């Protein structure tokens, strides 16, 4: 599943995780810490939108 930051367009792909953020592949966005933010612009994960 992919989620997109509404401000800068950065995408979190749960299948790939985020090596830069230390998040392992296969980690669903729901399992990310509540304080997770976009690594590019700092928007909190609660504002990310599911990408079809």
mmCIF file of the N, C-alpha and C atoms, coordinates in Angstrom:
data_MODEL
# 
_entry.id   MODEL 
# 
loop_
_atom_site.group_PDB 
_atom_site.id 
_atom_site.type_symbol 
_atom_site.label_atom_id 
_atom_site.label_alt_id 
_atom_site.label_comp_id 
_atom_site.label_asym_id 
_atom_site.label_entity_id 
_atom_site.label_seq_id 
_atom_site.pdbx_PDB_ins_code 
_atom_site.Cartn_x 
_atom_site.Cartn_y 
_atom_site.Cartn_z 
_atom_site.occupancy 
_atom_site.B_iso_or_equiv 
_atom_site.pdbx_formal_charge 
_atom_site.auth_seq_id 
_atom_site.auth_comp_id 
_atom_site.auth_asym_id 
_atom_site.auth_atom_id 
_atom_site.pdbx_PDB_model_num 
ATOM 1   N N  . UNK A 1 1  ? 0.841  -1.170 0.000  1.00 0.00 ? 1  UNK A N  1 
ATOM 2   C CA . UNK A 1 1  ? 0.000  0.000  0.000  1.00 0.00 ? 1  UNK A CA 1 
ATOM 3   C C  . UNK A 1 1  ? 0.895  1.245  0.000  1.00 0.00 ? 1  UNK A C  1 
ATOM 4   N N  . UNK A 1 2  ? 0.479  2.239  -0.765 1.00 0.00 ? 2  UNK A N  1 
ATOM 5   C CA . UNK A 1 2  ? 1.241  3.483  -0.849 1.00 0.00 ? 2  UNK A CA 1 
ATOM 6   C C  . UNK A 1 2  ? 0.430  4.626  -0.257 1.00 0.00 ? 2  UNK A C  1 
ATOM 7   N N  . UNK A 1 3  ? 1.149  5.527  0.406  1.00 0.00 ? 3  UNK A N  1 
ATOM 8   C CA . UNK A 1 3  ? 0.553  6.719  0.996  1.00 0.00 ? 3  UNK A CA 1 
ATOM 9   C C  . UNK A 1 3  ? 1.364  7.916  0.553  1.00 0.00 ? 3  UNK A C  1 
ATOM 10  N N  . UNK A 1 4  ? 0.669  9.029  0.290  1.00 0.00 ? 4  UNK A N  1 
ATOM 11  C CA . UNK A 1 4  ? 1.327  10.209 -0.261 1.00 0.00 ? 4  UNK A CA 1 
ATOM 12  C C  . UNK A 1 4  ? 1.200  11.401 0.685  1.00 0.00 ? 4  UNK A C  1 
ATOM 13  N N  . UNK A 1 5  ? 2.308  12.114 0.852  1.00 0.00 ? 5  UNK A N  1 
ATOM 14  C CA . UNK A 1 5  ? 2.310  13.347 1.634  1.00 0.00 ? 5  UNK A CA 1 
ATOM 15  C C  . UNK A 1 5  ? 1.540  14.414 0.846  1.00 0.00 ? 5  UNK A C  1 
ATOM 16  N N  . UNK A 1 6  ? 0.575  15.076 1.492  1.00 0.00 ? 6  UNK A N  1 
ATOM 17  C CA . UNK A 1 6  ? -0.226 16.067 0.771  1.00 0.00 ? 6  UNK A CA 1 
ATOM 18  C C  . UNK A 1 6  ? 0.510  17.367 0.453  1.00 0.00 ? 6  UNK A C  1 
ATOM 19  N N  . UNK A 1 7  ? 1.631  17.599 1.082  1.00 0.00 ? 7  UNK A N  1 
ATOM 20  C CA . UNK A 1 7  ? 2.364  18.851 0.870  1.00 0.00 ? 7  UNK A CA 1 
ATOM 21  C C  . UNK A 1 7  ? 3.424  18.716 -0.227 1.00 0.00 ? 7  UNK A C  1 
ATOM 22  N N  . UNK A 1 8  ? 4.322  17.747 -0.060 1.00 0.00 ? 8  UNK A N  1 
ATOM 23  C CA . UNK A 1 8  ? 5.445  17.663 -1.004 1.00 0.00 ? 8  UNK A CA 1 
ATOM 24  C C  . UNK A 1 8  ? 5.335  16.501 -1.998 1.00 0.00 ? 8  UNK A C  1 
ATOM 25  N N  . UNK A 1 9  ? 4.400  15.567 -1.748 1.00 0.00 ? 9  UNK A N  1 
ATOM 26  C CA . UNK A 1 9  ? 4.227  14.458 -2.689 1.00 0.00 ? 9  UNK A CA 1 
ATOM 27  C C  . UNK A 1 9  ? 5.091  13.238 -2.407 1.00 0.00 ? 9  UNK A C  1 
ATOM 28  N N  . UNK A 1 10 ? 5.908  13.262 -1.336 1.00 0.00 ? 10 UNK A N  1 
ATOM 29  C CA . UNK A 1 10 ? 6.724  12.093 -0.991 1.00 0.00 ? 10 UNK A CA 1 
ATOM 30  C C  . UNK A 1 10 ? 5.798  10.922 -0.734 1.00 0.00 ? 10 UNK A C  1 
ATOM 31  N N  . UNK A 1 11 ? 6.200  9.724  -1.138 1.00 0.00 ? 11 UNK A N  1 
ATOM 32  C CA . UNK A 1 11 ? 5.360  8.547  -0.968 1.00 0.00 ? 11 UNK A CA 1 
ATOM 33  C C  . UNK A 1 11 ? 5.985  7.538  -0.021 1.00 0.00 ? 11 UNK A C  1 
ATOM 34  N N  . UNK A 1 12 ? 5.142  7.010  0.869  1.00 0.00 ? 12 UNK A N  1 
ATOM 35  C CA . UNK A 1 12 ? 5.547  5.888  1.714  1.00 0.00 ? 12 UNK A CA 1 
ATOM 36  C C  . UNK A 1 12 ? 4.940  4.639  1.115  1.00 0.00 ? 12 UNK A C  1 
ATOM 37  N N  . UNK A 1 13 ? 5.789  3.683  0.759  1.00 0.00 ? 13 UNK A N  1 
ATOM 38  C CA . UNK A 1 13 ? 5.357  2.410  0.205  1.00 0.00 ? 13 UNK A CA 1 
ATOM 39  C C  . UNK A 1 13 ? 5.612  1.348  1.260  1.00 0.00 ? 13 UNK A C  1 
ATOM 40  N N  . UNK A 1 14 ? 4.542  0.796  1.819  1.00 0.00 ? 14 UNK A N  1 
ATOM 41  C CA . UNK A 1 14 ? 4.704  -0.168 2.908  1.00 0.00 ? 14 UNK A CA 1 
ATOM 42  C C  . UNK A 1 14 ? 5.457  -1.423 2.472  1.00 0.00 ? 14 UNK A C  1 
ATOM 43  N N  . UNK A 1 15 ? 5.410  -1.771 1.200  1.00 0.00 ? 15 UNK A N  1 
ATOM 44  C CA . UNK A 1 15 ? 6.160  -2.935 0.724  1.00 0.00 ? 15 UNK A CA 1 
ATOM 45  C C  . UNK A 1 15 ? 7.667  -2.688 0.757  1.00 0.00 ? 15 UNK A C  1 
ATOM 46  N N  . UNK A 1 16 ? 8.062  -1.444 0.530  1.00 0.00 ? 16 UNK A N  1 
ATOM 47  C CA . UNK A 1 16 ? 9.485  -1.099 0.493  1.00 0.00 ? 16 UNK A CA 1 
ATOM 48  C C  . UNK A 1 16 ? 10.008 -0.556 1.825  1.00 0.00 ? 16 UNK A C  1 
ATOM 49  N N  . UNK A 1 17 ? 9.096  -0.052 2.668  1.00 0.00 ? 17 UNK A N  1 
ATOM 50  C CA . UNK A 1 17 ? 9.535  0.587  3.903  1.00 0.00 ? 17 UNK A CA 1 
ATOM 51  C C  . UNK A 1 17 ? 10.243 1.900  3.581  1.00 0.00 ? 17 UNK A C  1 
ATOM 52  N N  . UNK A 1 18 ? 11.119 2.326  4.467  1.00 0.00 ? 18 UNK A N  1 
ATOM 53  C CA . UNK A 1 18 ? 11.887 3.554  4.234  1.00 0.00 ? 18 UNK A CA 1 
ATOM 54  C C  . UNK A 1 18 ? 13.251 3.382  4.887  1.00 0.00 ? 18 UNK A C  1 
ATOM 55  N N  . UNK A 1 19 ? 14.223 3.000  4.090  1.00 0.00 ? 19 UNK A N  1 
ATOM 56  C CA . UNK A 1 19 ? 15.571 2.764  4.611  1.00 0.00 ? 19 UNK A CA 1 
ATOM 57  C C  . UNK A 1 19 ? 16.114 4.008  5.304  1.00 0.00 ? 19 UNK A C  1 
ATOM 58  N N  . UNK A 1 20 ? 15.886 5.169  4.702  1.00 0.00 ? 20 UNK A N  1 
ATOM 59  C CA . UNK A 1 20 ? 16.363 6.440  5.250  1.00 0.00 ? 20 UNK A CA 1 
ATOM 60  C C  . UNK A 1 20 ? 15.824 6.686  6.665  1.00 0.00 ? 20 UNK A C  1 
ATOM 61  N N  . UNK A 1 21 ? 14.599 6.205  6.923  1.00 0.00 ? 21 UNK A N  1 
ATOM 62  C CA . UNK A 1 21 ? 13.941 6.405  8.216  1.00 0.00 ? 21 UNK A CA 1 
ATOM 63  C C  . UNK A 1 21 ? 14.117 5.212  9.152  1.00 0.00 ? 21 UNK A C  1 
ATOM 64  N N  . UNK A 1 22 ? 14.776 4.153  8.669  1.00 0.00 ? 22 UNK A N  1 
ATOM 65  C CA . UNK A 1 22 ? 14.975 2.970  9.485  1.00 0.00 ? 22 UNK A CA 1 
ATOM 66  C C  . UNK A 1 22 ? 13.746 2.085  9.591  1.00 0.00 ? 22 UNK A C  1 
ATOM 67  N N  . UNK A 1 23 ? 12.880 2.144  8.588  1.00 0.00 ? 23 UNK A N  1 
ATOM 68  C CA . UNK A 1 23 ? 11.646 1.358  8.602  1.00 0.00 ? 23 UNK A CA 1 
ATOM 69  C C  . UNK A 1 23 ? 11.793 0.185  7.637  1.00 0.00 ? 23 UNK A C  1 
ATOM 70  N N  . UNK A 1 24 ? 11.595 -1.006 8.172  1.00 0.00 ? 24 UNK A N  1 
ATOM 71  C CA . UNK A 1 24 ? 11.782 -2.233 7.402  1.00 0.00 ? 24 UNK A CA 1 
ATOM 72  C C  . UNK A 1 24 ? 10.699 -2.417 6.340  1.00 0.00 ? 24 UNK A C  1 
ATOM 73  N N  . UNK A 1 25 ? 11.062 -3.053 5.217  1.00 0.00 ? 25 UNK A N  1 
ATOM 74  C CA . UNK A 1 25 ? 10.056 -3.391 4.204  1.00 0.00 ? 25 UNK A CA 1 
ATOM 75  C C  . UNK A 1 25 ? 8.945  -4.231 4.825  1.00 0.00 ? 25 UNK A C  1 
ATOM 76  N N  . UNK A 1 26 ? 7.722  -4.021 4.348  1.00 0.00 ? 26 UNK A N  1 
ATOM 77  C CA . UNK A 1 26 ? 6.580  -4.767 4.847  1.00 0.00 ? 26 UNK A CA 1 
ATOM 78  C C  . UNK A 1 26 ? 5.906  -4.142 6.058  1.00 0.00 ? 26 UNK A C  1 
ATOM 79  N N  . UNK A 1 27 ? 6.361  -2.945 6.468  1.00 0.00 ? 27 UNK A N  1 
ATOM 80  C CA . UNK A 1 27 ? 5.778  -2.278 7.635  1.00 0.00 ? 27 UNK A CA 1 
ATOM 81  C C  . UNK A 1 27 ? 4.584  -1.422 7.202  1.00 0.00 ? 27 UNK A C  1 
ATOM 82  N N  . UNK A 1 28 ? 3.371  -1.794 7.641  1.00 0.00 ? 28 UNK A N  1 
ATOM 83  C CA . UNK A 1 28 ? 2.204  -0.979 7.287  1.00 0.00 ? 28 UNK A CA 1 
ATOM 84  C C  . UNK A 1 28 ? 2.265  0.387  7.961  1.00 0.00 ? 28 UNK A C  1 
ATOM 85  N N  . UNK A 1 29 ? 1.666  1.365  7.337  1.00 0.00 ? 29 UNK A N  1 
ATOM 86  C CA . UNK A 1 29 ? 1.707  2.725  7.884  1.00 0.00 ? 29 UNK A CA 1 
ATOM 87  C C  . UNK A 1 29 ? 1.094  2.777  9.287  1.00 0.00 ? 29 UNK A C  1 
ATOM 88  N N  . UNK A 1 30 ? 0.136  1.899  9.565  1.00 0.00 ? 30 UNK A N  1 
ATOM 89  C CA . UNK A 1 30 ? -0.504 1.869  10.880 1.00 0.00 ? 30 UNK A CA 1 
ATOM 90  C C  . UNK A 1 30 ? 0.476  1.480  11.987 1.00 0.00 ? 30 UNK A C  1 
ATOM 91  N N  . UNK A 1 31 ? 1.540  0.781  11.631 1.00 0.00 ? 31 UNK A N  1 
ATOM 92  C CA . UNK A 1 31 ? 2.532  0.359  12.619 1.00 0.00 ? 31 UNK A CA 1 
ATOM 93  C C  . UNK A 1 31 ? 3.673  1.357  12.809 1.00 0.00 ? 31 UNK A C  1 
ATOM 94  N N  . UNK A 1 32 ? 3.681  2.419  12.015 1.00 0.00 ? 32 UNK A N  1 
ATOM 95  C CA . UNK A 1 32 ? 4.702  3.452  12.199 1.00 0.00 ? 32 UNK A CA 1 
ATOM 96  C C  . UNK A 1 32 ? 4.386  4.214  13.477 1.00 0.00 ? 32 UNK A C  1 
ATOM 97  N N  . UNK A 1 33 ? 5.407  4.732  14.152 1.00 0.00 ? 33 UNK A N  1 
ATOM 98  C CA . UNK A 1 33 ? 5.153  5.506  15.381 1.00 0.00 ? 33 UNK A CA 1 
ATOM 99  C C  . UNK A 1 33 ? 4.219  6.686  15.097 1.00 0.00 ? 33 UNK A C  1 
ATOM 100 N N  . UNK A 1 34 ? 3.412  7.048  16.076 1.00 0.00 ? 34 UNK A N  1 
ATOM 101 C CA . UNK A 1 34 ? 2.486  8.182  15.914 1.00 0.00 ? 34 UNK A CA 1 
ATOM 102 C C  . UNK A 1 34 ? 3.225  9.463  15.541 1.00 0.00 ? 34 UNK A C  1 
ATOM 103 N N  . UNK A 1 35 ? 4.464  9.585  16.004 1.00 0.00 ? 35 UNK A N  1 
ATOM 104 C CA . UNK A 1 35 ? 5.230  10.805 15.733 1.00 0.00 ? 35 UNK A CA 1 
ATOM 105 C C  . UNK A 1 35 ? 5.937  10.790 14.371 1.00 0.00 ? 35 UNK A C  1 
ATOM 106 N N  . UNK A 1 36 ? 5.706  9.728  13.556 1.00 0.00 ? 36 UNK A N  1 
ATOM 107 C CA . UNK A 1 36 ? 6.337  9.661  12.237 1.00 0.00 ? 36 UNK A CA 1 
ATOM 108 C C  . UNK A 1 36 ? 5.910  10.860 11.405 1.00 0.00 ? 36 UNK A C  1 
ATOM 109 N N  . UNK A 1 37 ? 6.894  11.448 10.733 1.00 0.00 ? 37 UNK A N  1 
ATOM 110 C CA . UNK A 1 37 ? 6.650  12.594 9.853  1.00 0.00 ? 37 UNK A CA 1 
ATOM 111 C C  . UNK A 1 37 ? 7.289  12.353 8.503  1.00 0.00 ? 37 UNK A C  1 
ATOM 112 N N  . UNK A 1 38 ? 6.795  13.040 7.507  1.00 0.00 ? 38 UNK A N  1 
ATOM 113 C CA . UNK A 1 38 ? 7.391  12.995 6.176  1.00 0.00 ? 38 UNK A CA 1 
ATOM 114 C C  . UNK A 1 38 ? 8.867  13.381 6.304  1.00 0.00 ? 38 UNK A C  1 
ATOM 115 N N  . UNK A 1 39 ? 9.775  12.547 5.789  1.00 0.00 ? 39 UNK A N  1 
ATOM 116 C CA . UNK A 1 39 ? 11.200 12.858 5.908  1.00 0.00 ? 39 UNK A CA 1 
ATOM 117 C C  . UNK A 1 39 ? 11.650 14.039 5.045  1.00 0.00 ? 39 UNK A C  1 
ATOM 118 N N  . UNK A 1 40 ? 10.783 14.503 4.168  1.00 0.00 ? 40 UNK A N  1 
ATOM 119 C CA . UNK A 1 40 ? 11.136 15.632 3.304  1.00 0.00 ? 40 UNK A CA 1 
ATOM 120 C C  . UNK A 1 40 ? 10.654 16.962 3.887  1.00 0.00 ? 40 UNK A C  1 
ATOM 121 N N  . UNK A 1 41 ? 9.365  16.999 4.325  1.00 0.00 ? 41 UNK A N  1 
ATOM 122 C CA . UNK A 1 41 ? 8.817  18.287 4.746  1.00 0.00 ? 41 UNK A CA 1 
ATOM 123 C C  . UNK A 1 41 ? 8.247  18.309 6.168  1.00 0.00 ? 41 UNK A C  1 
ATOM 124 N N  . UNK A 1 42 ? 8.208  17.157 6.851  1.00 0.00 ? 42 UNK A N  1 
ATOM 125 C CA . UNK A 1 42 ? 7.802  17.136 8.253  1.00 0.00 ? 42 UNK A CA 1 
ATOM 126 C C  . UNK A 1 42 ? 6.315  17.031 8.539  1.00 0.00 ? 42 UNK A C  1 
ATOM 127 N N  . UNK A 1 43 ? 5.498  16.743 7.542  1.00 0.00 ? 43 UNK A N  1 
ATOM 128 C CA . UNK A 1 43 ? 4.058  16.591 7.770  1.00 0.00 ? 43 UNK A CA 1 
ATOM 129 C C  . UNK A 1 43 ? 3.801  15.290 8.544  1.00 0.00 ? 43 UNK A C  1 
ATOM 130 N N  . UNK A 1 44 ? 2.965  15.326 9.598  1.00 0.00 ? 44 UNK A N  1 
ATOM 131 C CA . UNK A 1 44 ? 2.660  14.114 10.358 1.00 0.00 ? 44 UNK A CA 1 
ATOM 132 C C  . UNK A 1 44 ? 1.953  13.062 9.499  1.00 0.00 ? 44 UNK A C  1 
ATOM 133 N N  . UNK A 1 45 ? 2.181  11.776 9.833  1.00 0.00 ? 45 UNK A N  1 
ATOM 134 C CA . UNK A 1 45 ? 1.618  10.681 9.040  1.00 0.00 ? 45 UNK A CA 1 
ATOM 135 C C  . UNK A 1 45 ? 0.104  10.699 8.975  1.00 0.00 ? 45 UNK A C  1 
ATOM 136 N N  . UNK A 1 46 ? -0.569 11.282 9.975  1.00 0.00 ? 46 UNK A N  1 
ATOM 137 C CA . UNK A 1 46 ? -2.032 11.297 9.969  1.00 0.00 ? 46 UNK A CA 1 
ATOM 138 C C  . UNK A 1 46 ? -2.609 12.077 8.793  1.00 0.00 ? 46 UNK A C  1 
ATOM 139 N N  . UNK A 1 47 ? -1.784 12.903 8.153  1.00 0.00 ? 47 UNK A N  1 
ATOM 140 C CA . UNK A 1 47 ? -2.240 13.689 7.016  1.00 0.00 ? 47 UNK A CA 1 
ATOM 141 C C  . UNK A 1 47 ? -1.967 13.005 5.670  1.00 0.00 ? 47 UNK A C  1 
ATOM 142 N N  . UNK A 1 48 ? -1.251 11.890 5.692  1.00 0.00 ? 48 UNK A N  1 
ATOM 143 C CA . UNK A 1 48 ? -0.960 11.178 4.451  1.00 0.00 ? 48 UNK A CA 1 
ATOM 144 C C  . UNK A 1 48 ? -2.242 10.600 3.875  1.00 0.00 ? 48 UNK A C  1 
ATOM 145 N N  . UNK A 1 49 ? -2.330 10.562 2.561  1.00 0.00 ? 49 UNK A N  1 
ATOM 146 C CA . UNK A 1 49 ? -3.510 10.023 1.888  1.00 0.00 ? 49 UNK A CA 1 
ATOM 147 C C  . UNK A 1 49 ? -3.152 8.706  1.204  1.00 0.00 ? 49 UNK A C  1 
ATOM 148 N N  . UNK A 1 50 ? -4.066 7.741  1.305  1.00 0.00 ? 50 UNK A N  1 
ATOM 149 C CA . UNK A 1 50 ? -3.874 6.456  0.627  1.00 0.00 ? 50 UNK A CA 1 
ATOM 150 C C  . UNK A 1 50 ? -3.890 6.698  -0.880 1.00 0.00 ? 50 UNK A C  1 
ATOM 151 N N  . UNK A 1 51 ? -2.933 6.117  -1.556 1.00 0.00 ? 51 UNK A N  1 
ATOM 152 C CA . UNK A 1 51 ? -2.813 6.272  -2.997 1.00 0.00 ? 51 UNK A CA 1 
ATOM 153 C C  . UNK A 1 51 ? -3.344 5.013  -3.677 1.00 0.00 ? 51 UNK A C  1 
ATOM 154 N N  . UNK A 1 52 ? -4.224 5.189  -4.635 1.00 0.00 ? 52 UNK A N  1 
ATOM 155 C CA . UNK A 1 52 ? -4.800 4.034  -5.349 1.00 0.00 ? 52 UNK A CA 1 
ATOM 156 C C  . UNK A 1 52 ? -3.859 3.454  -6.363 1.00 0.00 ? 52 UNK A C  1 
# 
